[in-house]
Amino acid sequence: PTRVRPHESGETSHPSYSSSTFIDSLAKIKCVPSSLFLQRRTTLTVMPENPREDAYAIAKEIRPFLTKLYVAYFRISEVSDITGPQLSIMERLINSGPMRISQLAQEEGIRMPTASNTLHQLEQRDLVHRVRDEADRRGVKVEVTDNGLREYNRVAEERTQYVADMIGSLDSDSIELLKKATPALGSLAEAYSTGRKE
C-alpha cells in the first residue's frame, strides 16, 4: 500500500519553534507586546532569597552597633535610682496587673531567685507590694504601688527623652527608615522577652 504523507491527508505538520518565535507568535494575539511575555517569563524565573541567610547577614551587620547602643542606653541606668531589670518588672506589672512571682519570672525570662531579689529591692522602696490572690486566698501576688507608678513614669520619661535625643541626631531620611523598622524591632523584643531563661 502507498503511504500517505501527513500533508497529503489534510493533516498539518508542526514547525519547530524557537522560544523567541513562540513569544512573538503569542504577541500577535490581540496585539499584546512581546516585551510583556518576556518580562513575565523573567519574573517567573526569579528564585526567592533564603530567609536564614538574610537573617545572618543582617545580624552580622547590626551586632556591633547594637552593642554600642546597649552600652550608651544603659549608662543612664548607672545614674538612675531604678535599674533596667527593675523598670522592666515594674512595666510588666503595670501592663498586666498583679502577678505571682513565678508567673512574673517566667514572662520576664528570669529565674525565681532573681525575680524574688529584684522584687525585694523594689518592695524596700515602696515601689511594689504583695497582695492576696483573689482567686486563691492562699496565694500572693505582687503589684505596683501608687508611689511605684509615679516613679516609673518619671524614670520612663527620662529614658524616652534620652532615646529621643539620640534619634534626633539622625537626618530625616534615617529617622523615616527607623520609623518603618519600629514594628519589626517591637516584634523581635516581644519574642525574646517572654519565657527566656538566663
HELIX and SHEET records of a PDB file:
HELIX    1   1 PRO A    6  SER A    9  5                                   4    
HELIX    2   2 SER A   19  ALA A   27  1                                   9    
HELIX    3   3 ILE A   29  CYS A   31  5                                   3    
HELIX    4   4 SER A   34  LEU A   44  1                                  11    
HELIX    5   5 PRO A   51  VAL A   79  1                                  29    
HELIX    6   6 GLY A   84  SER A   96  1                                  13    
HELIX    7   7 ILE A  101  GLU A  108  1                                   8    
HELIX    8   8 MET A  112  GLN A  124  1                                  13    
HELIX    9   9 ASP A  146  GLY A  168  1                                  23    
HELIX   10  10 SER A  172  ALA A  191  1                                  20    
SHEET    1   A 2 VAL A 128  ARG A 132  0                                        
SHEET    2   A 2 VAL A 140  VAL A 144 -1                                        
END                                                                             
